[in-house]
Amino acid sequence: MQGLIIENIANLYKIENREQDKNKKNSTKEVYEAYARGKFKKEEITPVVGDFVEFEVTDEKNKKAVITQIEERKVYIKRPKMANITQLVLVVSSKDPKPDLLMLDKQLAFAEFIDLKVCVILNKIDLDNEKEFKSIKEIYSKIGYEVIETQANKRSEQRNGELSKQKIKEDKGINDLILSLKGNINVLAGNSGVGKSTLINAIFKKELTQEGEISNRNKRGKNTTTSTKLYEIEENTYIADTPGFSTFSIEEIPSNKLAEYFKEFRNKIQNCEFASCTHIKEENCGIKQAIREEKISQDRYDRFCKIYEELKQKEDRKKW
């Protein structure tokens, strides 16, 4: 039988039966719990969420199975470990925690590197009284990314209808987000506390995932998601909530190639005097010229320099 891994907890996999669609299109999809065959350890490959697999049923009544084959992956990411995703949904909070644009730029570069579609979500817009998110939206929309403003409210606050309507704020931007997700295996990525789980709960209009809290001391998120899980929104449309993380490694990108994965830098590289231009110290640089002409954001360039230096240092350490 053929299936899609939708969850993995301590090497116990939940597999959605894909073959069922042919004969039982209107019924609830069967989900089997499965372990992977020992041969995968020998081959040094581990099944991950998003893998399309073949499996054998060992106990139909209790929906138990064993994974026998992993189909070839179109995409694989190491953190969080997932396969075959088609769109990264990068969530940034407007406030609490403050926008981490360095993280966002790393994620965008990585998405370009592995050739994934991207949607940027500016969440918690209701907390941003100064409307600083507007300038963030302008920068990334101008580059060519889809940017959606959202305000998703915790479902836990709305249980049993105990709160008055005046106290329950209306969700905003969720319908636009759902349209962007359509037809994709989507992954929500972003720091802890930016509202990823709350967004998923708003999409489904019920509490599916545990919603996090914000530490009052440092306004940083408390990580509540402990495993990666795919949720089906509709046929062929899934979304994954992933454990929040405060670091994002893009070491696979060589430092001297980084500029190629900053979308708005690409067609400026040809204007550099030297083919080996790093776009850091050189003066006759096409990217620096574009900054002077206000065609590239100075802030984006500054973050590019930080990421470049980070990659360069790691490369230098490996040489020693």
C-alpha positions as CSV (number, residue, x, y, z in Angstrom):
1,M,0.0,0.0,0.0
2,Q,1.1,3.6,-0.6
3,G,0.9,6.4,2.0
4,L,2.1,9.7,3.2
5,I,3.9,10.1,6.6
6,I,1.9,12.8,8.4
7,E,3.6,12.5,11.9
8,N,6.6,11.0,13.6
9,I,7.0,10.6,17.3
10,A,10.0,8.7,18.6
11,N,10.3,6.7,15.4
12,L,6.6,5.7,15.4
13,Y,5.1,7.0,12.2
14,K,1.6,7.9,11.3
15,I,0.8,7.1,7.7
16,E,-2.2,8.4,5.7
17,N,-3.4,5.7,3.3
18,R,-3.2,7.3,-0.2
19,E,-4.7,4.4,-2.0
20,Q,-8.0,4.8,-0.2
21,D,-8.9,7.8,-2.3
22,K,-9.6,5.7,-5.3
23,N,-12.4,3.8,-3.7
24,K,-13.5,5.7,-0.6
25,K,-13.2,9.3,-1.7
26,N,-15.8,10.6,0.7
27,S,-14.8,8.7,3.8
28,T,-12.4,9.7,6.5
29,K,-8.9,8.8,5.5
30,E,-7.4,5.7,7.2
31,V,-4.3,6.4,9.3
32,Y,-1.9,3.6,10.2
33,E,0.8,3.5,12.9
34,A,4.0,2.1,11.6
35,Y,7.6,1.3,12.3
36,A,10.3,1.3,9.7
37,R,12.0,-1.9,8.5
38,G,15.4,-2.5,10.0
39,K,17.0,-2.3,6.5
40,F,16.7,1.5,6.5
41,K,19.2,1.7,9.4
42,K,21.7,-0.2,7.4
43,E,21.1,2.0,4.4
44,E,21.5,5.1,6.7
45,I,18.1,6.6,5.7
46,T,15.4,7.5,8.1
47,P,11.7,8.1,7.1
48,V,10.6,11.7,7.8
49,V,7.3,13.6,7.7
50,G,6.3,14.3,4.1
51,D,7.8,11.0,2.8
52,F,5.7,9.0,0.4
53,V,6.2,5.4,1.4
54,E,5.1,1.9,0.7
55,F,3.9,-0.1,3.7
56,E,2.5,-3.5,4.7
57,V,-0.4,-3.8,7.1
58,T,0.4,-6.1,10.0
59,D,-2.8,-5.6,12.0
60,E,-5.8,-4.2,10.0
61,K,-8.1,-4.0,13.1
62,N,-5.7,-1.9,15.1
63,K,-4.3,-0.1,12.0
64,K,-0.7,-1.3,12.5
65,A,1.9,-1.5,9.7
66,V,5.5,-1.5,8.7
67,I,7.2,0.8,6.2
68,T,8.9,-1.2,3.5
69,Q,10.0,1.5,1.0
70,I,10.6,5.2,0.8
71,E,9.9,6.8,-2.5
72,E,12.5,9.2,-4.0
73,R,12.4,12.6,-2.4
74,K,11.9,15.8,-4.4
75,V,13.0,18.0,-1.5
76,Y,14.6,17.2,1.8
77,I,15.4,19.7,4.7
78,K,17.4,18.8,7.8
79,R,15.7,21.1,10.3
80,P,13.0,20.4,10.8
81,K,13.4,17.0,9.1
82,M,10.9,16.9,6.3
83,A,10.6,15.7,2.7
84,N,8.7,16.8,-0.4
85,I,7.4,20.1,0.9
86,T,6.5,22.6,-1.9
87,Q,6.1,25.9,0.0
88,L,7.8,27.5,3.0
89,V,5.4,29.8,5.0
90,L,7.7,32.1,7.0
91,V,6.0,33.6,10.0
92,V,7.3,36.9,11.6
93,S,5.6,38.5,14.5
94,S,5.0,42.3,14.3
95,K,5.4,42.5,18.1
96,D,6.1,40.1,21.1
97,P,8.6,38.8,20.0
98,K,9.9,41.6,17.9
99,P,10.5,40.9,14.1
100,D,13.6,38.8,13.5
101,L,14.5,39.9,10.0
102,L,17.9,38.3,10.1
103,M,16.2,35.0,10.6
104,L,13.7,35.8,7.9
105,D,16.5,36.6,5.4
106,K,18.3,33.3,6.2
107,Q,15.1,31.4,5.6
108,L,14.5,33.2,2.3
109,A,18.0,32.5,1.1
110,F,17.5,28.8,2.0
111,A,14.2,28.7,0.2
112,E,15.8,30.1,-2.9
113,F,18.7,27.7,-2.5
114,I,16.4,24.6,-2.6
115,D,14.0,26.2,-5.0
116,L,10.9,26.4,-2.9
117,K,7.9,28.7,-3.2
118,V,7.7,31.2,-0.3
119,C,4.9,33.1,1.5
120,V,5.8,35.6,4.2
121,I,3.3,36.1,7.1
122,L,3.4,39.2,9.2
123,N,1.4,38.0,12.3
124,K,0.1,39.9,15.4
125,I,-0.5,43.1,13.4
126,D,-3.0,44.2,16.1
127,L,-0.1,44.5,18.6
128,D,1.9,46.8,16.3
129,N,0.5,50.2,17.2
130,E,3.2,52.0,15.3
131,K,2.4,50.0,12.2
132,E,6.1,49.2,11.7
133,F,5.0,46.0,9.8
134,K,4.0,48.2,6.9
135,S,7.6,49.1,6.1
136,I,8.6,45.4,6.4
137,K,5.8,44.4,4.0
138,E,7.0,47.1,1.5
139,I,10.5,45.8,1.5
140,Y,9.6,42.2,0.9
141,S,6.7,42.8,-1.5
142,K,9.0,45.0,-3.6
143,I,11.5,42.1,-3.9
144,G,8.7,39.9,-5.2
145,Y,7.6,37.8,-2.3
146,E,3.9,37.3,-1.3
147,V,3.4,39.0,2.0
148,I,0.2,38.5,4.1
149,E,-0.8,40.4,7.2
150,T,-2.5,38.3,9.8
151,Q,-4.2,38.6,13.2
152,A,-5.0,35.1,14.6
153,N,-6.5,34.8,18.0
154,K,-6.1,32.0,20.4
155,R,-9.0,29.4,20.2
156,S,-8.5,28.6,23.9
157,E,-9.8,32.1,24.7
158,Q,-13.0,31.3,22.9
159,R,-14.0,28.0,24.4
160,N,-17.6,27.4,25.5
161,G,-18.6,30.9,24.4
162,E,-17.6,32.2,27.8
163,L,-16.1,35.5,26.5
164,S,-18.3,38.2,25.3
165,K,-18.2,39.1,21.6
166,Q,-16.6,42.4,22.5
167,K,-13.6,40.6,23.9
168,I,-13.1,38.3,20.9
169,K,-11.1,40.0,18.2
170,E,-11.8,39.0,14.6
171,D,-9.2,36.9,12.8
172,K,-7.7,38.8,9.8
173,G,-5.8,37.6,6.7
174,I,-6.6,33.9,7.3
175,N,-8.7,33.5,4.1
176,D,-5.8,35.0,2.1
177,L,-3.4,32.6,3.8
178,I,-5.6,29.6,3.0
179,L,-5.6,30.6,-0.7
180,S,-1.8,30.8,-0.7
181,L,-1.6,27.3,0.9
182,K,-3.8,25.6,-1.7
183,G,-2.3,22.7,-3.6
184,N,0.9,22.6,-1.5
185,I,2.6,20.7,1.2
186,N,3.3,23.7,3.4
187,V,5.6,24.2,6.3
188,L,5.2,27.0,8.8
189,A,8.6,28.2,10.0
190,G,9.6,30.9,12.4
191,N,10.9,31.5,15.9
192,S,9.0,30.3,19.0
193,G,6.2,32.6,20.0
194,V,5.5,34.1,16.6
195,G,2.0,32.4,16.5
196,K,2.5,29.4,14.1
197,S,0.2,27.1,16.1
198,T,-2.3,29.9,16.6
199,L,-2.4,30.4,12.8
200,I,-3.1,26.7,12.2
201,N,-5.9,26.7,14.8
202,A,-7.4,29.8,13.0
203,I,-7.2,28.0,9.6
204,F,-9.2,25.0,11.0
205,K,-11.4,27.2,13.3
206,K,-10.7,24.9,16.2
207,E,-7.8,24.1,18.6
208,L,-5.7,21.5,16.9
209,T,-2.3,22.4,18.2
210,Q,-1.0,23.7,21.5
211,E,-0.6,27.5,21.5
212,G,2.5,29.0,23.0
213,E,3.1,31.7,25.5
214,I,5.4,34.7,25.6
215,S,7.8,35.1,28.4
216,N,7.2,38.5,30.1
217,R,10.8,38.8,31.0
218,N,12.3,38.9,27.6
219,K,9.3,38.8,25.2
220,R,10.6,35.6,23.6
221,G,8.4,32.7,22.8
222,K,8.1,29.5,24.8
223,N,8.3,26.5,22.5
224,T,5.2,24.3,22.8
225,T,5.4,22.2,19.6
226,T,7.5,19.2,20.1
227,S,7.0,17.2,17.0
228,T,6.4,17.8,13.3
229,K,2.9,17.0,12.1
230,L,1.1,17.4,8.8
231,Y,-2.5,18.6,8.9
232,E,-4.8,18.1,5.8
233,I,-6.7,21.3,4.9
234,E,-8.3,19.8,1.8
235,E,-7.4,17.3,-0.9
236,N,-3.7,17.7,-1.8
237,T,-3.2,20.6,0.6
238,Y,-1.3,20.1,3.9
239,I,0.3,22.3,6.5
240,A,2.9,21.4,9.0
241,D,3.5,22.9,12.4
242,T,7.1,22.5,13.4
243,P,9.1,22.9,16.7
244,G,10.1,26.6,17.0
245,F,13.8,27.3,16.9
246,S,16.0,30.3,17.6
247,T,18.8,29.4,15.1
248,F,18.6,28.5,11.5
249,S,21.6,26.9,9.8
250,I,22.2,27.5,6.1
251,E,25.7,26.1,6.0
252,E,24.9,24.3,2.7
253,I,25.1,27.6,0.9
254,P,28.7,28.6,0.1
255,S,29.5,32.1,1.3
256,N,30.7,33.2,-2.2
257,K,27.3,32.1,-3.7
258,L,25.1,33.7,-1.0
259,A,24.3,36.8,-3.1
260,E,22.7,34.6,-5.8
261,Y,20.0,33.6,-3.2
262,F,19.1,37.1,-2.3
263,K,16.4,37.5,-5.0
264,E,16.9,41.2,-5.7
265,F,20.7,40.9,-5.9
266,R,20.8,38.4,-8.8
267,N,20.6,40.7,-11.8
268,K,23.0,43.3,-10.1
269,I,25.9,40.8,-9.8
270,Q,26.6,41.1,-13.5
271,N,27.5,44.8,-12.9
272,C,30.3,44.0,-10.6
273,E,33.9,44.8,-11.8
274,F,35.3,41.4,-10.7
275,A,33.8,38.0,-11.3
276,S,35.0,37.0,-7.8
277,C,33.3,40.0,-6.1
278,T,32.2,39.2,-2.6
279,H,30.0,42.4,-2.5
280,I,31.6,43.2,0.9
281,K,34.9,45.1,0.5
282,E,34.9,45.8,-3.2
283,E,34.0,49.3,-4.4
284,N,33.0,48.8,-8.0
285,C,30.2,46.4,-7.0
286,G,26.9,46.2,-8.8
287,I,25.0,45.5,-5.6
288,K,26.5,48.5,-3.8
289,Q,25.7,50.6,-6.8
290,A,22.0,49.4,-6.6
291,I,22.0,50.4,-2.9
292,R,23.1,53.9,-3.8
293,E,20.4,54.1,-6.4
294,E,17.9,52.9,-3.7
295,K,17.0,49.8,-5.8
296,I,18.2,47.5,-2.9
297,S,17.3,48.0,0.8
298,Q,20.4,49.1,2.9
299,D,19.0,47.0,5.8
300,R,18.7,43.9,3.6
301,Y,22.3,44.4,2.5
302,D,23.5,44.8,6.1
303,R,21.9,41.5,7.0
304,F,23.4,39.9,3.9
305,C,26.8,41.0,5.2
306,K,26.1,39.4,8.6
307,I,25.0,36.1,7.1
308,Y,28.0,36.2,4.7
309,E,30.5,36.6,7.6
310,E,28.8,33.9,9.6
311,L,29.1,31.4,6.7
312,K,32.7,32.5,6.0
313,Q,33.7,32.0,9.6
314,K,32.2,28.5,9.6
315,E,34.0,27.7,6.4
316,D,37.3,28.9,7.7
317,R,36.9,26.9,10.9
318,K,36.4,23.7,8.9
319,K,39.7,24.3,7.0
320,W,41.5,24.1,10.3
